[in-house]
Amino acid sequence: MRISRGGDGDPLVIRTAELAPLIERAKTAFDAQHSIDTHVAASRSRHSDEFETVSSFGFWQWLVQETGLSEKTLRRIHTQETKHSTLLVADELLSGLGLPHAISSGLVHVIPNPHWSQVRWVQYLNETGCEPDELLS
């Protein structure tokens, strides 16, 4: 059963401030590895008669490929342009970063959407037949 949210967003979200540092950590690691790869490739090409091409595949292209999310969405999370990210977007991001258990392990926290009124939240719970503890655990 699909619940219509009327454009108000998802009932459960994750604070973007919890996701941004994970992107930054991955970017730092990627950039360090890419810098090493570029240096090694440049050294090899100087000692060889062959022309060696160094890939210009950057962090954002890699993350788009790994997550299936748009670069715009990823950059908005990284810069914390929004306060919250939907559970679906957060799950795609975390999986792409190799952190599929970040929610269940408590690395990031799922919270009720603060833009929802209490009336809306109660209506959602009644429609789904869930208790608040079931959704947040």
N, CA, C and O of each residue as an XYZ file, in Angstrom:
548
protein
N       0.835     -1.176      0.000
C       0.000      0.000      0.000
C       0.886      1.247      0.000
O       1.741      1.399      0.873
N       0.690      2.122     -0.953
C       1.462      3.353     -1.059
C       0.735      4.466     -0.326
O      -0.452      4.699     -0.559
N       1.431      5.139      0.541
C       0.857      6.246      1.299
C       1.203      7.547      0.578
O       2.376      7.822      0.326
N       0.217      8.326      0.254
C       0.464      9.624     -0.372
C       0.879     10.608      0.706
O       0.209     10.742      1.731
N       1.973     11.286      0.472
C       2.464     12.245      1.440
C       2.169     13.680      1.009
O       2.533     14.627      1.707
N       1.522     13.840     -0.121
C       1.125     15.171     -0.550
C       2.269     16.143     -0.729
O       2.082     17.347     -0.555
N       3.455     15.653     -1.073
C       4.582     16.543     -1.322
C       5.280     17.030     -0.067
O       6.195     17.849     -0.156
N       4.876     16.552      1.096
C       5.485     16.999      2.342
C       6.779     16.268      2.667
O       7.403     16.544      3.692
N       7.181     15.361      1.830
C       8.398     14.603      2.093
C       8.106     13.305      2.791
O       6.957     12.965      3.073
N       9.155     12.599      3.059
C       9.040     11.298      3.703
C       8.788     11.447      5.198
O       9.163     12.457      5.794
N       8.161     10.454      5.801
C       7.903     10.530      7.238
C       9.178     10.393      8.072
O       9.252     10.915      9.185
N      10.175      9.695      7.538
C      11.427      9.480      8.249
C      12.584     10.074      7.448
O      12.661      9.906      6.231
N      13.462     10.758      8.133
C      14.590     11.419      7.477
C      15.855     11.214      8.307
O      15.817     10.703      9.426
N      16.968     11.629      7.724
C      18.257     11.626      8.419
C      18.829     13.030      8.313
O      18.752     13.663      7.260
N      19.399     13.511      9.401
C      20.005     14.852      9.378
C      21.170     14.861      8.386
O      22.059     14.011      8.439
N      21.141     15.822      7.501
C      22.208     15.946      6.505
C      23.556     16.181      7.185
O      24.596     15.784      6.658
N      23.542     16.816      8.337
C      24.786     17.066      9.077
C      25.475     15.761      9.493
O      26.679     15.757      9.749
N      24.729     14.662      9.563
C      25.337     13.374      9.884
C      25.912     12.709      8.639
O      26.816     11.880      8.742
N      25.398     13.064      7.464
C      25.849     12.451      6.210
C      27.045     13.181      5.602
O      27.930     12.553      5.023
N      27.069     14.497      5.734
C      28.123     15.306      5.103
C      29.535     14.872      5.501
O      30.395     14.771      4.626
N      29.811     14.612      6.776
C      31.173     14.177      7.133
C      31.563     12.835      6.515
O      32.742     12.583      6.262
N      30.579     11.982      6.274
C      30.870     10.690      5.646
C      31.291     10.893      4.190
O      32.180     10.200      3.695
N      30.656     11.835      3.514
C      31.055     12.168      2.146
C      32.452     12.777      2.163
O      33.293     12.429      1.335
N      32.700     13.684      3.103
C      34.011     14.344      3.180
C      35.118     13.330      3.431
O      36.189     13.414      2.830
N      34.865     12.377      4.314
C      35.860     11.336      4.602
C      36.146     10.502      3.355
O      37.299     10.190      3.060
N      35.089     10.146      2.629
C      35.265      9.356      1.401
C      35.995     10.172      0.340
O      36.828      9.639     -0.393
N      35.685     11.459      0.258
C      36.335     12.341     -0.727
C      37.830     12.466     -0.419
O      38.659     12.413     -1.328
N      38.163     12.628      0.830
C      39.566     12.737      1.235
C      40.326     11.458      0.871
O      41.432     11.519      0.334
N      39.730     10.310      1.164
C      40.370      9.030      0.843
C      40.503      8.848     -0.665
O      41.541      8.395     -1.147
N      39.453      9.200     -1.414
C      39.490      9.073     -2.867
C      40.559      9.985     -3.452
O      41.347      9.562     -4.297
N      40.586     11.241     -3.000
C      41.562     12.200     -3.526
C      42.990     11.764     -3.220
O      43.881     11.928     -4.053
N      43.211     11.208     -2.025
C      44.558     10.737     -1.678
C      44.957      9.580     -2.585
O      46.083      9.546     -3.080
N      44.060      8.644     -2.807
C      44.352      7.508     -3.684
C      44.540      7.968     -5.119
O      45.436      7.489     -5.815
N      43.704      8.893     -5.564
C      43.815      9.392     -6.936
C      45.144     10.122     -7.130
O      45.768     10.012     -8.185
N      45.567     10.852     -6.129
C      46.849     11.563     -6.196
C      47.994     10.564     -6.327
O      48.925     10.784     -7.102
N      47.931      9.475     -5.578
C      48.966      8.427     -5.653
C      48.952      7.782     -7.036
O      50.005      7.585     -7.641
N      47.765      7.455     -7.535
C      47.644      6.830     -8.851
C      48.195      7.736     -9.946
O      48.867      7.266    -10.865
N      47.912      9.037     -9.851
C      48.388      9.996    -10.851
C      49.906     10.089    -10.819
O      50.552     10.137    -11.866
N      50.478     10.114     -9.614
C      51.930     10.196     -9.473
C      52.603      8.943    -10.040
O      53.604      9.049    -10.748
N      52.075      7.786     -9.743
C      52.633      6.528    -10.250
C      52.547      6.488    -11.769
O      53.507      6.096    -12.431
N      51.416      6.886    -12.326
C      51.251      6.883    -13.779
C      52.217      7.857    -14.441
O      52.788      7.552    -15.488
N      52.403      9.030    -13.834
C      53.336     10.007    -14.402
C      54.764      9.474    -14.361
O      55.526      9.671    -15.307
N      55.134      8.793    -13.262
C      56.479      8.220    -13.157
C      56.699      7.142    -14.208
O      57.758      7.080    -14.832
N      55.697      6.296    -14.401
C      55.819      5.234    -15.395
C      55.974      5.800    -16.799
O      56.758      5.282    -17.593
N      55.233      6.860    -17.110
C      55.280      7.398    -18.468
C      56.627      8.061    -18.758
O      57.054      8.094    -19.912
N      57.302      8.586    -17.740
C      58.623      9.185    -17.946
C      59.677      8.122    -18.228
O      60.663      8.396    -18.913
N      59.481      6.918    -17.711
C      60.459      5.837    -17.868
C      60.054      4.831    -18.931
O      60.528      3.695    -18.950
N      59.191      5.259    -19.792
C      58.685      4.327    -20.792
C      58.528      5.055    -22.115
O      58.314      6.266    -22.149
N      58.637      4.311    -23.196
C      58.416      4.896    -24.509
C      56.932      4.977    -24.840
O      56.531      5.634    -25.800
N      56.122      4.295    -24.026
C      54.686      4.268    -24.293
C      54.000      5.473    -23.678
O      54.419      5.991    -22.643
N      52.940      5.904    -24.334
C      52.111      6.991    -23.816
C      51.092      6.384    -22.859
O      50.386      5.442    -23.218
N      51.013      6.913    -21.656
C      50.064      6.381    -20.676
C      49.022      7.450    -20.358
O      49.363      8.590    -20.043
N      47.779      7.075    -20.442
C      46.683      7.994    -20.156
C      46.297      7.875    -18.687
O      46.135      6.774    -18.160
N      46.155      9.011    -18.045
C      45.715      9.049    -16.657
C      44.240      9.427    -16.664
O      43.854     10.430    -17.263
N      43.423      8.628    -16.002
C      41.987      8.865    -15.963
C      41.672     10.151    -15.217
O      42.308     10.457    -14.209
N      40.708     10.893    -15.699
C      40.268     12.104    -15.014
C      38.941     11.856    -14.296
O      38.202     12.791    -13.987
N      38.659     10.600    -14.040
C      37.445     10.205    -13.337
C      37.575     10.680    -11.898
O      38.372     10.140    -11.132
N      36.793     11.688    -11.531
C      36.920     12.286    -10.208
C      35.982     11.696     -9.175
O      35.186     10.799     -9.456
N      36.103     12.227     -7.978
C      35.314     11.734     -6.847
C      33.829     11.816     -7.113
O      33.112     10.845     -6.870
N      33.344     12.935     -7.600
C      31.894     13.104     -7.770
C      31.344     12.149     -8.816
O      30.249     11.612     -8.650
N      32.087     11.933     -9.888
C      31.648     10.969    -10.901
C      31.602      9.558    -10.313
O      30.683      8.785    -10.584
N      32.603      9.247     -9.511
C      32.636      7.936     -8.864
C      31.433      7.771     -7.933
O      30.777      6.730     -7.939
N      31.150      8.796     -7.137
C      30.053      8.708     -6.175
C      28.698      8.626     -6.873
O      27.809      7.908     -6.416
N      28.537      9.354     -7.972
C      27.309      9.254     -8.775
C      27.141      7.814     -9.255
O      26.053      7.243     -9.177
N      28.221      7.244     -9.744
C      28.178      5.868    -10.246
C      27.834      4.882     -9.128
O      27.040      3.965     -9.339
N      28.409      5.055     -7.969
C      28.208      4.128     -6.855
C      26.829      4.239     -6.221
O      26.286      3.246     -5.737
N      26.256      5.442     -6.220
C      24.993      5.661     -5.514
C      23.770      5.695     -6.412
O      22.664      5.369     -5.982
N      23.974      6.090     -7.662
C      22.821      6.289     -8.539
C      22.123      7.615     -8.291
O      21.082      7.891     -8.886
N      22.684      8.433     -7.422
C      22.116      9.752     -7.120
C      22.761     10.802     -8.026
O      23.864     10.598     -8.533
N      22.082     11.901     -8.223
C      22.644     12.960     -9.069
C      23.774     13.680     -8.336
O      23.816     13.721     -7.106
N      24.676     14.239     -9.115
C      25.780     14.994     -8.520
C      25.239     16.179     -7.724
O      25.775     16.519     -6.669
N      24.186     16.801     -8.225
C      23.580     17.939     -7.521
C      23.095     17.519     -6.132
O      23.338     18.219     -5.149
N      22.419     16.388     -6.054
C      21.935     15.894     -4.763
C      23.098     15.618     -3.822
O      23.055     15.989     -2.649
N      24.124     14.974     -4.329
C      25.284     14.636     -3.503
C      25.998     15.893     -3.000
O      26.389     15.965     -1.835
N      26.162     16.860     -3.865
C      26.829     18.111     -3.453
C      25.984     18.892     -2.451
O      26.527     19.531     -1.549
N      24.653     18.845     -2.602
C      23.771     19.521     -1.643
C      23.897     18.896     -0.259
O      23.845     19.600      0.749
N      24.062     17.590     -0.208
C      24.266     16.925      1.079
C      25.636     17.308      1.637
O      25.764     17.637      2.817
N      26.651     17.263      0.787
C      28.023     17.559      1.204
C      28.143     18.967      1.787
O      28.840     19.170      2.781
N      27.470     19.931      1.173
C      27.535     21.317      1.644
C      26.453     21.633      2.668
O      26.352     22.765      3.141
N      25.654     20.647      3.005
C      24.559     20.784      3.969
C      23.592     21.899      3.567
O      23.129     22.682      4.396
N      23.312     21.939      2.283
C      22.365     22.918      1.761
C      20.956     22.667      2.298
O      20.153     23.592      2.417
N      20.669     21.417      2.616
C      19.393     21.063      3.218
C      19.658     20.502      4.617
O      20.751     20.009      4.897
N      18.670     20.580      5.475
C      18.850     20.095      6.837
C      18.624     18.596      6.958
O      19.189     17.946      7.838
N      17.792     18.045      6.068
C      17.433     16.630      6.168
C      17.489     15.974      4.800
O      17.284     16.617      3.770
N      17.770     14.690      4.816
C      17.750     13.874      3.599
C      16.749     12.752      3.802
O      16.601     12.222      4.904
N      16.067     12.398      2.729
C      15.095     11.319      2.838
C      15.813     10.015      3.159
O      17.009      9.861      2.909
N      15.072      9.108      3.703
C      15.631      7.811      4.052
C      16.132      7.081      2.806
O      17.168      6.418      2.848
N      15.402      7.201      1.707
C      15.816      6.547      0.463
C      17.147      7.106     -0.043
O      18.042      6.340     -0.400
N      17.283      8.423     -0.075
C      18.526      9.055     -0.532
C      19.678      8.673      0.404
O      20.768      8.332     -0.056
N      19.436      8.732      1.704
C      20.480      8.388      2.670
C      20.915      6.936      2.502
O      22.106      6.632      2.563
N      19.963      6.049      2.292
C      20.297      4.633      2.118
C      21.141      4.414      0.866
O      22.113      3.660      0.901
N      20.777      5.068     -0.243
C      21.567      4.957     -1.474
C      22.978      5.498     -1.260
O      23.955      4.896     -1.705
N      23.079      6.632     -0.579
C      24.389      7.230     -0.312
C      25.238      6.309      0.561
O      26.396      6.036      0.245
N      24.664      5.841      1.641
C      25.417      4.991      2.573
C      25.859      3.694      1.915
O      26.974      3.227      2.144
N      24.994      3.116      1.105
C      25.369      1.891      0.387
C      26.510      2.169     -0.579
O      27.455      1.385     -0.670
N      26.425      3.282     -1.301
C      27.476      3.645     -2.250
C      28.810      3.921     -1.584
O      29.864      3.697     -2.178
N      28.768      4.410     -0.346
C      29.998      4.677      0.397
C      30.533      3.419      1.091
O      31.559      3.462      1.769
N      29.827      2.308      0.913
C      30.259      1.081      1.554
C      29.890      1.015      3.025
O      30.535      0.317      3.807
N      28.841      1.751      3.397
C      28.393      1.788      4.786
C      26.924      1.362      4.897
O      26.108      2.102      5.447
N      26.582      0.179      4.381
C      25.173     -0.216      4.354
C      24.558     -0.426      5.734
O      23.334     -0.441      5.862
N      25.376     -0.588      6.761
C      24.855     -0.826      8.110
C      24.925      0.427      8.985
O      24.773      0.337     10.203
N      25.153      1.587      8.379
C      25.313      2.823      9.146
C      24.061      3.184      9.939
O      24.157      3.757     11.025
N      22.902      2.858      9.411
C      21.662      3.169     10.127
C      21.471      2.191     11.282
O      21.226      2.605     12.415
N      21.581      0.905     10.998
C      21.347     -0.100     12.050
C      22.419     -0.071     13.137
O      22.156     -0.458     14.275
N      23.623      0.384     12.795
C      24.700      0.447     13.790
C      24.667      1.732     14.607
O      25.391      1.858     15.595
N      23.826      2.693     14.199
C      23.729      3.944     14.943
C      24.715      5.011     14.504
O      24.818      6.056     15.147
N      25.446      4.767     13.417
C      26.369      5.781     12.904
C      25.602      7.026     12.475
O      26.054      8.151     12.687
N      24.441      6.811     11.872
C      23.513      7.904     11.563
C      22.158      7.542     12.163
O      21.863      6.367     12.386
N      21.347      8.546     12.420
C      20.099      8.336     13.139
C      18.891      8.724     12.297
O      18.852      9.798     11.696
N      17.922      7.843     12.265
C      16.658      8.091     11.587
C      15.756      8.829     12.559
O      15.603      8.425     13.712
N      15.157      9.922     12.080
C      14.261     10.715     12.928
C      12.949     10.972     12.193
O      12.900     10.903     10.965
N      11.895     11.266     12.936
C      10.646     11.668     12.278
C      10.875     12.993     11.552
O      11.616     13.850     12.035
N      10.247     13.155     10.407
C      10.386     14.383      9.637
C       9.875     15.561     10.467
O       8.694     15.605     10.809
N      10.753     16.518     10.794
C      10.332     17.644     11.636
C       9.352     18.594     10.934
O       8.757     19.454     11.583
N       9.184     18.446      9.631
C       8.246     19.297      8.894
C       6.824     18.758      8.944
O       5.889     19.418      8.490
N       6.663     17.575      9.487
C       5.340     16.975      9.621
C       4.722     17.419     10.942
O       5.395     17.477     11.971
N       3.438     17.730     10.894
C       2.718     18.058     12.120
C       2.423     16.764     12.875
O       2.515     15.669     12.321
N       2.071     16.910     14.131
C       1.726     15.729     14.923
C       0.493     15.045     14.344
O       0.404     13.817     14.342
N      -0.453     15.832     13.856
C      -1.665     15.270     13.248
C      -1.286     14.424     12.036
O      -1.790     13.314     11.866
N      -0.411     14.942     11.208
C       0.022     14.211     10.015
C       0.750     12.920     10.393
O       0.541     11.877      9.774
N       1.600     12.999     11.410
C       2.347     11.841     11.867
C       1.403     10.762     12.392
O       1.563      9.589     12.055
N       0.426     11.138     13.208
C      -0.544     10.182     13.743
C      -1.345      9.555     12.613
O      -1.601      8.351     12.629
N      -1.745     10.361     11.628
C      -2.475      9.842     10.471
C      -1.626      8.809      9.733
O      -2.133      7.753      9.353
N      -0.357      9.097      9.529
C       0.546      8.165      8.856
C       0.662      6.857      9.634
O       0.595      5.776      9.050
N       0.834      6.956     10.946
C       0.943      5.755     11.781
C      -0.332      4.919     11.708
O      -0.270      3.692     11.630
N      -1.468      5.572     11.734
C      -2.744      4.859     11.634
C      -2.888      4.172     10.276
O      -3.362      3.038     10.204
N      -2.483      4.846      9.204
C      -2.592      4.284      7.850
C      -1.670      3.083      7.657
O      -2.018      2.134      6.955
N      -0.502      3.127      8.277
C       0.460      2.038      8.100
C       0.302      0.947      9.152
O       0.802     -0.163      8.973
N      -0.382      1.252     10.235
C      -0.548      0.277     11.307
C       0.701      0.079     12.130
O       0.829     -0.926     12.828
N       1.623      1.017     12.061
C       2.883      0.904     12.792
C       2.841      1.728     14.065
O       2.085      2.691     14.192
N       3.668      1.320     14.988
C       3.911      2.093     16.197
C       5.184      2.899     15.971
O       6.060      2.455     15.229
N       5.310      4.072     16.592
C       6.516      4.890     16.394
C       7.812      4.140     16.666
O       8.789      4.309     15.936
N       7.832      3.314     17.704
C       9.050      2.563     18.026
C       9.442      1.591     16.934
O      10.628      1.335     16.725
N       8.447      1.040     16.227
C       8.728      0.099     15.136
C       9.433      0.792     13.980
O      10.318      0.217     13.346
N       9.035      2.033     13.709
C       9.607      2.763     12.573
C      11.012      3.272     12.872
O      11.855      3.325     11.977
N      11.263      3.639     14.096
C      12.541      4.270     14.446
C      13.579      3.291     14.968
O      14.682      3.701     15.330
N      13.258      2.036     15.015
C      14.250      1.085     15.525
C      14.832      0.262     14.394
O      15.686     -0.594     14.628
